């Protein structure tokens, strides 16, 4: 599964982190309003699980 490209549609900046199965989670990234970020794991074979705030 491809890593998630997330877009912040909220009213302000959000700190987001990609959670992956069987591997390392992404770093916590600050994403400004109406901007996108690609949340990736350092392990290429892991499966994406979800995005959480951090």
mmCIF file as gemmi writes it, N, C-alpha and C atoms, coordinates in Angstrom:
data_model
loop_
_atom_site.group_PDB
_atom_site.id
_atom_site.type_symbol
_atom_site.label_atom_id
_atom_site.label_alt_id
_atom_site.label_comp_id
_atom_site.label_asym_id
_atom_site.label_entity_id
_atom_site.label_seq_id
_atom_site.pdbx_PDB_ins_code
_atom_site.Cartn_x
_atom_site.Cartn_y
_atom_site.Cartn_z
_atom_site.occupancy
_atom_site.B_iso_or_equiv
_atom_site.pdbx_formal_charge
_atom_site.auth_seq_id
_atom_site.auth_asym_id
_atom_site.pdbx_PDB_model_num
ATOM 1 N N . UNK Axp A 1 ? 0.839 -1.172 0 1 0 ? 1 A 1
ATOM 2 C CA . UNK Axp A 1 ? 0 0 0 1 0 ? 1 A 1
ATOM 3 C C . UNK Axp A 1 ? 0.883 1.233 0 1 0 ? 1 A 1
ATOM 4 N N . UNK Axp A 2 ? 0.473 2.24 -0.736 1 0 ? 2 A 1
ATOM 5 C CA . UNK Axp A 2 ? 1.227 3.48 -0.83 1 0 ? 2 A 1
ATOM 6 C C . UNK Axp A 2 ? 1.146 4.273 0.47 1 0 ? 2 A 1
ATOM 7 N N . UNK Axp A 3 ? 2.214 4.988 0.829 1 0 ? 3 A 1
ATOM 8 C CA . UNK Axp A 3 ? 2.135 5.839 2.015 1 0 ? 3 A 1
ATOM 9 C C . UNK Axp A 3 ? 1.123 6.955 1.78 1 0 ? 3 A 1
ATOM 10 N N . UNK Axp A 4 ? 0.48 7.414 2.842 1 0 ? 4 A 1
ATOM 11 C CA . UNK Axp A 4 ? -0.57 8.403 2.662 1 0 ? 4 A 1
ATOM 12 C C . UNK Axp A 4 ? -0.05 9.8 2.385 1 0 ? 4 A 1
ATOM 13 N N . UNK Axp A 5 ? -0.631 10.436 1.38 1 0 ? 5 A 1
ATOM 14 C CA . UNK Axp A 5 ? -0.418 11.864 1.183 1 0 ? 5 A 1
ATOM 15 C C . UNK Axp A 5 ? -1.634 12.508 1.82 1 0 ? 5 A 1
ATOM 16 N N . UNK Axp A 6 ? -1.425 13.254 2.877 1 0 ? 6 A 1
ATOM 17 C CA . UNK Axp A 6 ? -2.531 13.832 3.624 1 0 ? 6 A 1
ATOM 18 C C . UNK Axp A 6 ? -2.603 15.329 3.383 1 0 ? 6 A 1
ATOM 19 N N . UNK Axp A 7 ? -3.829 15.837 3.357 1 0 ? 7 A 1
ATOM 20 C CA . UNK Axp A 7 ? -4.072 17.263 3.215 1 0 ? 7 A 1
ATOM 21 C C . UNK Axp A 7 ? -4.787 17.756 4.461 1 0 ? 7 A 1
ATOM 22 N N . UNK Axp A 8 ? -4.295 18.834 5.018 1 0 ? 8 A 1
ATOM 23 C CA . UNK Axp A 8 ? -4.902 19.424 6.202 1 0 ? 8 A 1
ATOM 24 C C . UNK Axp A 8 ? -6.01 20.381 5.758 1 0 ? 8 A 1
ATOM 25 N N . UNK Axp A 9 ? -7.249 19.976 5.967 1 0 ? 9 A 1
ATOM 26 C CA . UNK Axp A 9 ? -8.398 20.822 5.646 1 0 ? 9 A 1
ATOM 27 C C . UNK Axp A 9 ? -8.976 21.485 6.899 1 0 ? 9 A 1
ATOM 28 N N . UNK Axp A 10 ? -8.243 21.444 7.993 1 0 ? 10 A 1
ATOM 29 C CA . UNK Axp A 10 ? -8.695 22.033 9.248 1 0 ? 10 A 1
ATOM 30 C C . UNK Axp A 10 ? -8.435 23.543 9.244 1 0 ? 10 A 1
ATOM 31 N N . UNK Axp A 11 ? -8.893 24.223 10.283 1 0 ? 11 A 1
ATOM 32 C CA . UNK Axp A 11 ? -8.769 25.68 10.346 1 0 ? 11 A 1
ATOM 33 C C . UNK Axp A 11 ? -7.368 26.156 10.715 1 0 ? 11 A 1
ATOM 34 N N . UNK Axp A 12 ? -6.512 25.279 11.205 1 0 ? 12 A 1
ATOM 35 C CA . UNK Axp A 12 ? -5.159 25.668 11.591 1 0 ? 12 A 1
ATOM 36 C C . UNK Axp A 12 ? -4.159 24.564 11.313 1 0 ? 12 A 1
ATOM 37 N N . UNK Axp A 13 ? -2.935 24.771 11.732 1 0 ? 13 A 1
ATOM 38 C CA . UNK Axp A 13 ? -1.857 23.798 11.557 1 0 ? 13 A 1
ATOM 39 C C . UNK Axp A 13 ? -2.101 22.576 12.445 1 0 ? 13 A 1
ATOM 40 N N . UNK Axp A 14 ? -1.817 21.378 11.905 1 0 ? 14 A 1
ATOM 41 C CA . UNK Axp A 14 ? -1.949 20.129 12.652 1 0 ? 14 A 1
ATOM 42 C C . UNK Axp A 14 ? -0.622 19.382 12.608 1 0 ? 14 A 1
ATOM 43 N N . UNK Axp A 15 ? -0.307 18.69 13.681 1 0 ? 15 A 1
ATOM 44 C CA . UNK Axp A 15 ? 0.854 17.799 13.735 1 0 ? 15 A 1
ATOM 45 C C . UNK Axp A 15 ? 0.352 16.392 13.462 1 0 ? 15 A 1
ATOM 46 N N . UNK Axp A 16 ? 0.84 15.783 12.382 1 0 ? 16 A 1
ATOM 47 C CA . UNK Axp A 16 ? 0.343 14.486 11.939 1 0 ? 16 A 1
ATOM 48 C C . UNK Axp A 16 ? 1.462 13.46 11.853 1 0 ? 16 A 1
ATOM 49 N N . UNK Axp A 17 ? 1.086 12.204 12.066 1 0 ? 17 A 1
ATOM 50 C CA . UNK Axp A 17 ? 2.035 11.09 12.027 1 0 ? 17 A 1
ATOM 51 C C . UNK Axp A 17 ? 1.37 9.913 11.323 1 0 ? 17 A 1
ATOM 52 N N . UNK Axp A 18 ? 2.086 9.264 10.4 1 0 ? 18 A 1
ATOM 53 C CA . UNK Axp A 18 ? 1.599 8.066 9.729 1 0 ? 18 A 1
ATOM 54 C C . UNK Axp A 18 ? 1.938 6.839 10.555 1 0 ? 18 A 1
ATOM 55 N N . UNK Axp A 19 ? 0.939 5.999 10.806 1 0 ? 19 A 1
ATOM 56 C CA . UNK Axp A 19 ? 1.129 4.767 11.564 1 0 ? 19 A 1
ATOM 57 C C . UNK Axp A 19 ? 1.164 3.608 10.564 1 0 ? 19 A 1
ATOM 58 N N . UNK Axp A 20 ? 2.187 2.755 10.672 1 0 ? 20 A 1
ATOM 59 C CA . UNK Axp A 20 ? 2.38 1.66 9.73 1 0 ? 20 A 1
ATOM 60 C C . UNK Axp A 20 ? 2.409 0.324 10.463 1 0 ? 20 A 1
ATOM 61 N N . UNK Axp A 21 ? 1.873 -0.708 9.821 1 0 ? 21 A 1
ATOM 62 C CA . UNK Axp A 21 ? 1.901 -2.06 10.381 1 0 ? 21 A 1
ATOM 63 C C . UNK Axp A 21 ? 3.261 -2.685 10.078 1 0 ? 21 A 1
ATOM 64 N N . UNK Axp A 22 ? 3.844 -3.362 11.049 1 0 ? 22 A 1
ATOM 65 C CA . UNK Axp A 22 ? 5.071 -4.136 10.897 1 0 ? 22 A 1
ATOM 66 C C . UNK Axp A 22 ? 6.294 -3.297 10.554 1 0 ? 22 A 1
ATOM 67 N N . UNK Axp A 23 ? 6.316 -2.034 10.962 1 0 ? 23 A 1
ATOM 68 C CA . UNK Axp A 23 ? 7.483 -1.207 10.674 1 0 ? 23 A 1
ATOM 69 C C . UNK Axp A 23 ? 7.468 0.068 11.475 1 0 ? 23 A 1
ATOM 70 N N . UNK Axp A 24 ? 8.386 0.949 11.151 1 0 ? 24 A 1
ATOM 71 C CA . UNK Axp A 24 ? 8.505 2.21 11.872 1 0 ? 24 A 1
ATOM 72 C C . UNK Axp A 24 ? 7.456 3.2 11.385 1 0 ? 24 A 1
ATOM 73 N N . UNK Axp A 25 ? 6.894 3.96 12.323 1 0 ? 25 A 1
ATOM 74 C CA . UNK Axp A 25 ? 5.956 5.013 11.982 1 0 ? 25 A 1
ATOM 75 C C . UNK Axp A 25 ? 6.718 6.199 11.41 1 0 ? 25 A 1
ATOM 76 N N . UNK Axp A 26 ? 6 7.097 10.746 1 0 ? 26 A 1
ATOM 77 C CA . UNK Axp A 26 ? 6.634 8.297 10.209 1 0 ? 26 A 1
ATOM 78 C C . UNK Axp A 26 ? 6.96 9.252 11.348 1 0 ? 26 A 1
ATOM 79 N N . UNK Axp A 27 ? 7.74 10.237 11.041 1 0 ? 27 A 1
ATOM 80 C CA . UNK Axp A 27 ? 8.008 11.3 12.012 1 0 ? 27 A 1
ATOM 81 C C . UNK Axp A 27 ? 6.747 12.15 12.16 1 0 ? 27 A 1
ATOM 82 N N . UNK Axp A 28 ? 6.652 12.853 13.262 1 0 ? 28 A 1
ATOM 83 C CA . UNK Axp A 28 ? 5.543 13.784 13.474 1 0 ? 28 A 1
ATOM 84 C C . UNK Axp A 28 ? 5.834 15.023 12.619 1 0 ? 28 A 1
ATOM 85 N N . UNK Axp A 29 ? 4.906 15.355 11.727 1 0 ? 29 A 1
ATOM 86 C CA . UNK Axp A 29 ? 5.114 16.482 10.828 1 0 ? 29 A 1
ATOM 87 C C . UNK Axp A 29 ? 4.053 17.544 11.027 1 0 ? 29 A 1
ATOM 88 N N . UNK Axp A 30 ? 4.48 18.791 11.03 1 0 ? 30 A 1
ATOM 89 C CA . UNK Axp A 30 ? 3.573 19.923 11.128 1 0 ? 30 A 1
ATOM 90 C C . UNK Axp A 30 ? 3.06 20.236 9.724 1 0 ? 30 A 1
ATOM 91 N N . UNK Axp A 31 ? 1.727 20.201 9.552 1 0 ? 31 A 1
ATOM 92 C CA . UNK Axp A 31 ? 1.121 20.443 8.24 1 0 ? 31 A 1
ATOM 93 C C . UNK Axp A 31 ? 0.2 21.656 8.362 1 0 ? 31 A 1
ATOM 94 N N . UNK Axp A 32 ? 0.521 22.704 7.619 1 0 ? 32 A 1
ATOM 95 C CA . UNK Axp A 32 ? -0.274 23.93 7.682 1 0 ? 32 A 1
ATOM 96 C C . UNK Axp A 32 ? -1.627 23.753 6.99 1 0 ? 32 A 1
ATOM 97 N N . UNK Axp A 33 ? -2.54 24.643 7.305 1 0 ? 33 A 1
ATOM 98 C CA . UNK Axp A 33 ? -3.877 24.646 6.71 1 0 ? 33 A 1
ATOM 99 C C . UNK Axp A 33 ? -3.784 24.637 5.186 1 0 ? 33 A 1
ATOM 100 N N . UNK Axp A 34 ? -4.562 23.758 4.557 1 0 ? 34 A 1
ATOM 101 C CA . UNK Axp A 34 ? -4.648 23.619 3.098 1 0 ? 34 A 1
ATOM 102 C C . UNK Axp A 34 ? -3.344 23.165 2.437 1 0 ? 34 A 1
ATOM 103 N N . UNK Axp A 35 ? -2.424 22.585 3.207 1 0 ? 35 A 1
ATOM 104 C CA . UNK Axp A 35 ? -1.174 22.044 2.663 1 0 ? 35 A 1
ATOM 105 C C . UNK Axp A 35 ? -1.185 20.523 2.8 1 0 ? 35 A 1
ATOM 106 N N . UNK Axp A 36 ? -0.315 19.853 2.034 1 0 ? 36 A 1
ATOM 107 C CA . UNK Axp A 36 ? -0.231 18.388 2.051 1 0 ? 36 A 1
ATOM 108 C C . UNK Axp A 36 ? 1.142 17.93 2.515 1 0 ? 36 A 1
ATOM 109 N N . UNK Axp A 37 ? 1.198 16.694 2.995 1 0 ? 37 A 1
ATOM 110 C CA . UNK Axp A 37 ? 2.462 16.078 3.403 1 0 ? 37 A 1
ATOM 111 C C . UNK Axp A 37 ? 2.405 14.6 3.045 1 0 ? 37 A 1
ATOM 112 N N . UNK Axp A 38 ? 3.544 14.036 2.676 1 0 ? 38 A 1
ATOM 113 C CA . UNK Axp A 38 ? 3.662 12.608 2.399 1 0 ? 38 A 1
ATOM 114 C C . UNK Axp A 38 ? 4.288 11.965 3.626 1 0 ? 38 A 1
ATOM 115 N N . UNK Axp A 39 ? 3.52 11.127 4.312 1 0 ? 39 A 1
ATOM 116 C CA . UNK Axp A 39 ? 3.981 10.483 5.539 1 0 ? 39 A 1
ATOM 117 C C . UNK Axp A 39 ? 4.507 9.093 5.181 1 0 ? 39 A 1
ATOM 118 N N . UNK Axp A 40 ? 5.814 8.881 5.368 1 0 ? 40 A 1
ATOM 119 C CA . UNK Axp A 40 ? 6.43 7.627 4.942 1 0 ? 40 A 1
ATOM 120 C C . UNK Axp A 40 ? 7.149 6.933 6.087 1 0 ? 40 A 1
ATOM 121 N N . UNK Axp A 41 ? 7.311 5.632 5.937 1 0 ? 41 A 1
ATOM 122 C CA . UNK Axp A 41 ? 8.083 4.822 6.876 1 0 ? 41 A 1
ATOM 123 C C . UNK Axp A 41 ? 9.464 4.591 6.284 1 0 ? 41 A 1
ATOM 124 N N . UNK Axp A 42 ? 10.427 4.341 7.149 1 0 ? 42 A 1
ATOM 125 C CA . UNK Axp A 42 ? 11.771 4.041 6.647 1 0 ? 42 A 1
ATOM 126 C C . UNK Axp A 42 ? 11.874 2.615 6.124 1 0 ? 42 A 1
ATOM 127 N N . UNK Axp A 43 ? 10.836 1.819 6.299 1 0 ? 43 A 1
ATOM 128 C CA . UNK Axp A 43 ? 10.786 0.437 5.801 1 0 ? 43 A 1
ATOM 129 C C . UNK Axp A 43 ? 9.857 0.381 4.595 1 0 ? 43 A 1
ATOM 130 N N . UNK Axp A 44 ? 10.351 0.003 3.421 1 0 ? 44 A 1
ATOM 131 C CA . UNK Axp A 44 ? 9.518 0.037 2.218 1 0 ? 44 A 1
ATOM 132 C C . UNK Axp A 44 ? 8.442 -1.044 2.148 1 0 ? 44 A 1
ATOM 133 N N . UNK Axp A 45 ? 8.55 -2.1 2.918 1 0 ? 45 A 1
ATOM 134 C CA . UNK Axp A 45 ? 7.621 -3.219 2.789 1 0 ? 45 A 1
ATOM 135 C C . UNK Axp A 45 ? 6.441 -3.15 3.759 1 0 ? 45 A 1
ATOM 136 N N . UNK Axp A 46 ? 6.36 -2.129 4.592 1 0 ? 46 A 1
ATOM 137 C CA . UNK Axp A 46 ? 5.305 -2.067 5.594 1 0 ? 46 A 1
ATOM 138 C C . UNK Axp A 46 ? 3.993 -1.582 4.986 1 0 ? 46 A 1
ATOM 139 N N . UNK Axp A 47 ? 2.899 -1.886 5.657 1 0 ? 47 A 1
ATOM 140 C CA . UNK Axp A 47 ? 1.576 -1.476 5.206 1 0 ? 47 A 1
ATOM 141 C C . UNK Axp A 47 ? 1.114 -0.271 6.021 1 0 ? 47 A 1
ATOM 142 N N . UNK Axp A 48 ? 0.511 0.681 5.326 1 0 ? 48 A 1
ATOM 143 C CA . UNK Axp A 48 ? -0.066 1.848 5.985 1 0 ? 48 A 1
ATOM 144 C C . UNK Axp A 48 ? -1.258 1.417 6.829 1 0 ? 48 A 1
ATOM 145 N N . UNK Axp A 49 ? -1.399 2 8.02 1 0 ? 49 A 1
ATOM 146 C CA . UNK Axp A 49 ? -2.524 1.696 8.892 1 0 ? 49 A 1
ATOM 147 C C . UNK Axp A 49 ? -3.427 2.908 9.06 1 0 ? 49 A 1
ATOM 148 N N . UNK Axp A 50 ? -2.886 4.036 9.565 1 0 ? 50 A 1
ATOM 149 C CA . UNK Axp A 50 ? -3.725 5.218 9.792 1 0 ? 50 A 1
ATOM 150 C C . UNK Axp A 50 ? -2.873 6.45 10.016 1 0 ? 50 A 1
ATOM 151 N N . UNK Axp A 51 ? -3.537 7.61 10.072 1 0 ? 51 A 1
ATOM 152 C CA . UNK Axp A 51 ? -2.894 8.886 10.405 1 0 ? 51 A 1
ATOM 153 C C . UNK Axp A 51 ? -3.455 9.347 11.743 1 0 ? 51 A 1
ATOM 154 N N . UNK Axp A 52 ? -2.571 9.795 12.622 1 0 ? 52 A 1
ATOM 155 C CA . UNK Axp A 52 ? -2.987 10.287 13.935 1 0 ? 52 A 1
ATOM 156 C C . UNK Axp A 52 ? -2.362 11.657 14.167 1 0 ? 52 A 1
ATOM 157 N N . UNK Axp A 53 ? -2.928 12.402 15.127 1 0 ? 53 A 1
ATOM 158 C CA . UNK Axp A 53 ? -2.29 13.652 15.536 1 0 ? 53 A 1
ATOM 159 C C . UNK Axp A 53 ? -1.209 13.346 16.555 1 0 ? 53 A 1
ATOM 160 N N . UNK Axp A 54 ? -0.215 14.181 16.621 1 0 ? 54 A 1
ATOM 161 C CA . UNK Axp A 54 ? 0.9 13.95 17.55 1 0 ? 54 A 1
ATOM 162 C C . UNK Axp A 54 ? 1.366 15.251 18.176 1 0 ? 54 A 1
